Amino acid sequence: MSGSGSLLDLEQERSLAPQDLSFQDFGPGNTPAVSSAAGYQAGGIDSGAIGSSMLKPQQLQQVLPDDSGAIDRGGAASGFWTLKFYQPLFDVDTLQVLTRVKASMLPRPRGVFFDLISQTPDLYGPFWIATTLIFSMAITGNLASFFAFKPTIQNPNWTYNFNQLTLAGTVVYSYVTLLPLMLWLLLRYYEASKRLVDILCIYGYTLGVFVPISVLCVVPSDSLRWLLVFLGGAVSGIFLLSNFHAHLSDCFPYGEADAKRKMYILLGGMAGTHVLLLFLFKIYFFHYA
């Protein structure tokens, strides 16, 4: 036993002799074979190699998912200039849009529309409502003008008014984009911040009631047109102001000294711009000589 033990010690000393150690050159074409790589390829881990538990980049790509929600494959967050950023705002079905249109035409005393869209605000409905209203006012306006046309010597033939389409697009798109942006800035200034997408959403659905009204205004009766415009303005105004009144009531406690002043400034400005929109509709689109 002692002889075999001495032989074993002698072999270990020879294997650890410094003069027997040498450096090996690993060139570009000479890649060392790592036992851990074989272990990973075989589906296991070679516990005898140092660092065998570390994942390689290729294996890390297999472990991590390809897409992680807001982070794209390049590892950077989706910016507002990408289509992916706006995709959730247009991911709604027909039932949701119809429900929100119905809610805008049947306003409640205390607005609940913000609660309805709190989880899934959309811009799909507001965009198509505004676009439909633009073409509807341009078409029905020219149609009503055609019915009311009486040839004269100076103007013997009726002509289509293309300016109505341009003017309608300017007025409606400004109302549903620039006005919500200004209101959003004011809310931030008064520390009653609301998400911009929520404001854009409610302003877009506010115009939903004017789509059928624009069709009914083809009837050649000026008193009926005034009545329809007033009715649509009242419904849409109550819907808009009631929702923002509920939001501002939560943001401005009644015990605060200037709480009512802030609320009246914001609601008064919204009501004033809404009345201005009604007069523009009646004078430029629903008035025919």
C-alpha positions in Angstrom: 0.0 0.0 0.0 2.8 2.4 0.8 4.5 1.6 -2.5 1.5 2.3 -4.5 0.9 5.5 -2.5 4.4 6.8 -3.2 4.0 6.1 -6.9 0.8 8.1 -7.0 2.4 11.0 -5.2 5.3 10.9 -7.7 2.9 11.0 -10.7 1.0 14.1 -9.2 4.3 15.9 -8.7 5.3 15.2 -12.3 2.0 16.5 -13.6 2.3 19.7 -11.5 6.0 20.4 -12.4 6.3 24.0 -13.7 8.8 23.0 -16.3 6.3 20.8 -18.0 3.7 23.6 -18.4 3.4 25.4 -21.7 1.2 27.9 -23.4 -1.0 26.9 -26.3 -1.7 29.4 -29.1 -5.4 29.6 -30.1 -5.5 31.3 -33.5 -8.5 32.4 -35.4 -8.9 28.9 -36.8 -8.1 27.0 -33.6 -11.1 27.2 -31.3 -10.8 25.2 -28.2 -13.4 22.6 -27.5 -15.2 23.4 -24.4 -16.8 20.6 -22.6 -19.6 22.8 -21.4 -20.7 23.5 -24.9 -21.1 19.8 -25.6 -23.0 19.5 -22.4 -25.5 22.2 -23.5 -25.9 20.7 -26.9 -26.7 17.4 -25.3 -29.3 19.0 -23.1 -27.3 18.8 -19.9 -24.6 20.8 -18.0 -21.0 19.7 -17.7 -20.3 20.3 -14.0 -16.6 19.7 -14.5 -15.9 22.8 -16.5 -15.4 26.3 -15.0 -18.3 28.6 -16.0 -20.3 25.8 -17.4 -23.5 27.3 -15.8 -23.2 30.5 -17.9 -25.5 30.9 -20.8 -24.1 31.8 -24.2 -25.7 34.6 -26.3 -27.3 32.1 -28.7 -28.8 30.2 -25.8 -29.9 33.5 -24.2 -32.0 34.3 -27.3 -33.7 31.0 -27.0 -34.6 31.6 -23.4 -35.8 35.2 -23.7 -39.1 35.9 -25.6 -38.9 37.5 -29.0 -41.2 40.3 -28.0 -41.7 41.8 -24.6 -44.6 44.2 -25.0 -43.4 47.7 -25.0 -39.9 46.7 -25.8 -39.1 45.9 -29.4 -36.6 43.3 -30.6 -33.9 46.0 -30.8 -34.3 46.5 -27.1 -35.5 50.1 -27.3 -39.0 51.3 -26.3 -41.5 52.0 -29.0 -41.5 55.8 -29.6 -44.5 57.9 -30.5 -43.2 58.2 -34.1 -43.8 54.4 -34.7 -47.0 52.7 -35.8 -46.7 50.2 -32.9 -47.2 53.1 -30.4 -50.6 53.9 -31.9 -51.8 50.4 -32.6 -53.6 49.9 -29.2 -55.6 53.1 -29.8 -57.2 51.6 -32.9 -57.6 48.1 -31.5 -61.4 48.2 -30.8 -64.3 46.3 -32.2 -67.6 47.5 -33.6 -69.5 46.8 -30.4 -67.2 49.0 -28.4 -67.5 51.9 -30.8 -71.3 51.6 -31.0 -71.5 51.5 -27.2 -69.5 54.7 -26.9 -71.5 56.4 -29.7 -74.7 55.5 -27.8 -73.2 56.8 -24.6 -72.4 60.1 -26.2 -75.9 60.6 -27.5 -77.6 59.6 -24.2 -75.6 61.6 -21.7 -76.0 61.0 -17.9 -76.3 63.7 -15.3 -72.9 62.8 -13.9 -70.5 61.9 -16.7 -69.4 58.3 -16.7 -67.8 58.3 -20.2 -64.3 58.7 -18.7 -64.9 55.6 -16.7 -66.1 53.7 -19.8 -62.9 54.5 -21.7 -60.4 54.5 -18.8 -59.0 51.0 -19.6 -59.2 51.2 -23.4 -59.4 54.7 -24.9 -59.5 54.7 -28.7 -59.0 57.0 -31.6 -60.6 54.8 -34.2 -64.1 55.9 -33.4 -63.2 59.7 -33.1 -61.3 59.6 -36.4 -64.1 58.0 -38.4 -66.8 60.1 -36.7 -65.0 63.3 -37.7 -64.2 62.0 -41.2 -67.8 60.9 -41.7 -69.1 64.2 -40.5 -66.9 66.1 -42.9 -68.1 64.3 -45.9 -71.6 64.2 -44.7 -71.8 68.0 -44.3 -70.1 68.6 -47.6 -72.5 66.2 -49.5 -75.7 67.1 -47.8 -74.8 70.8 -47.9 -74.4 70.7 -51.7 -77.5 68.5 -52.0 -79.6 71.0 -50.0 -78.1 73.8 -52.0 -79.2 72.0 -55.2 -82.8 71.6 -54.0 -82.9 75.3 -53.0 -81.3 76.5 -56.2 -83.3 78.9 -58.5 -81.7 79.8 -61.8 -81.2 83.4 -62.6 -79.8 85.3 -65.6 -76.5 85.9 -63.8 -76.4 82.3 -62.5 -78.4 80.0 -64.7 -76.6 76.7 -63.7 -76.0 75.2 -60.3 -72.4 74.4 -59.4 -70.9 72.1 -56.8 -69.2 74.0 -54.0 -65.9 72.2 -53.3 -64.9 74.8 -50.7 -67.4 73.3 -48.2 -65.4 70.1 -48.1 -62.2 72.0 -47.3 -63.8 74.2 -44.8 -65.6 71.3 -43.1 -62.3 69.4 -42.8 -60.5 72.4 -41.3 -63.2 73.1 -38.7 -63.9 69.6 -37.6 -60.3 68.3 -37.5 -59.3 71.5 -35.6 -62.0 70.9 -33.1 -61.0 67.3 -32.4 -57.3 67.9 -32.4 -56.1 71.4 -31.6 -58.8 72.2 -29.0 -58.2 69.0 -27.0 -54.5 69.7 -27.0 -55.0 73.3 -25.7 -57.4 71.9 -23.0 -54.9 69.3 -22.0 -52.2 72.0 -21.5 -54.7 74.0 -19.4 -55.5 71.0 -17.2 -51.8 70.4 -16.6 -51.4 74.0 -15.7 -54.2 73.9 -13.2 -52.9 70.5 -11.8 -56.0 68.6 -13.0 -54.1 66.6 -15.5 -56.0 64.1 -17.8 -54.5 61.8 -20.4 -54.4 63.5 -23.8 -55.8 60.4 -25.5 -58.9 60.5 -23.1 -59.6 64.1 -24.1 -59.1 63.4 -27.8 -61.5 60.4 -27.4 -64.3 62.3 -25.8 -64.1 65.3 -28.1 -64.3 62.9 -31.1 -67.4 61.1 -29.8 -68.9 64.5 -29.0 -69.5 65.1 -32.7 -71.3 61.8 -33.2 -74.7 63.3 -32.8 -74.1 65.7 -35.7 -73.8 63.0 -38.3 -77.6 62.2 -38.5 -78.4 65.9 -38.0 -76.4 66.8 -41.1 -78.5 64.4 -43.1 -81.8 65.8 -41.6 -80.8 69.3 -42.5 -81.3 68.6 -46.1 -85.0 69.3 -45.5 -85.7 72.8 -46.8 -86.8 74.3 -43.6 -84.7 76.9 -41.8 -86.6 76.7 -38.6 -86.2 72.9 -38.5 -82.4 73.3 -39.1 -82.1 75.7 -36.2 -84.0 73.3 -34.0 -81.8 70.3 -35.1 -78.6 72.3 -34.6 -79.8 73.5 -31.1 -80.8 70.0 -30.1 -77.5 68.5 -31.3 -75.6 71.2 -29.5 -77.5 70.6 -26.3 -76.9 66.9 -26.3 -73.3 67.1 -27.2 -72.7 70.0 -24.8 -74.2 68.2 -21.8 -72.2 65.1 -22.7 -68.9 67.0 -22.9 -69.4 69.3 -19.9 -70.8 66.7 -17.5 -67.9 64.4 -18.0 -65.3 67.2 -17.4 -67.3 68.6 -14.5 -67.1 65.2 -12.8 -63.4 65.1 -13.4 -62.8 68.6 -12.2 -64.9 68.0 -9.1 -62.6 65.2 -8.1 -59.4 67.3 -8.9 -60.6 70.5 -7.2 -61.9 70.1 -3.6 -64.7 72.4 -2.7 -62.8 73.6 0.3 -60.1 75.2 -1.9 -60.5 79.0 -2.2 -60.1 79.2 -6.0 -61.5 75.8 -6.9 -64.7 77.1 -8.4 -62.8 79.8 -10.3 -60.6 77.2 -11.9 -63.6 75.0 -12.7 -65.6 77.9 -14.2 -62.7 79.1 -16.4 -62.2 75.6 -17.9 -65.9 74.7 -18.3 -66.7 78.2 -19.6 -64.0 78.1 -22.2 -65.2 74.6 -23.3 -68.8 75.8 -23.5 -67.8 78.9 -25.5 -65.9 77.0 -28.1 -68.8 74.5 -28.4 -71.3 77.3 -29.0 -68.9 78.8 -31.6 -68.8 75.4 -33.4 -72.6 75.4 -33.5 -72.8 78.8 -35.2 -70.2 77.7 -37.7 -72.2 74.6 -38.5 -75.4 76.6 -39.0 -74.0 79.5 -40.9 -71.6 77.8 -43.2 -73.1 74.3 -43.7 -76.8 74.3 -42.7 -77.9 77.6 -44.2 -79.0 77.8 -47.8 -80.5 80.8 -49.6 
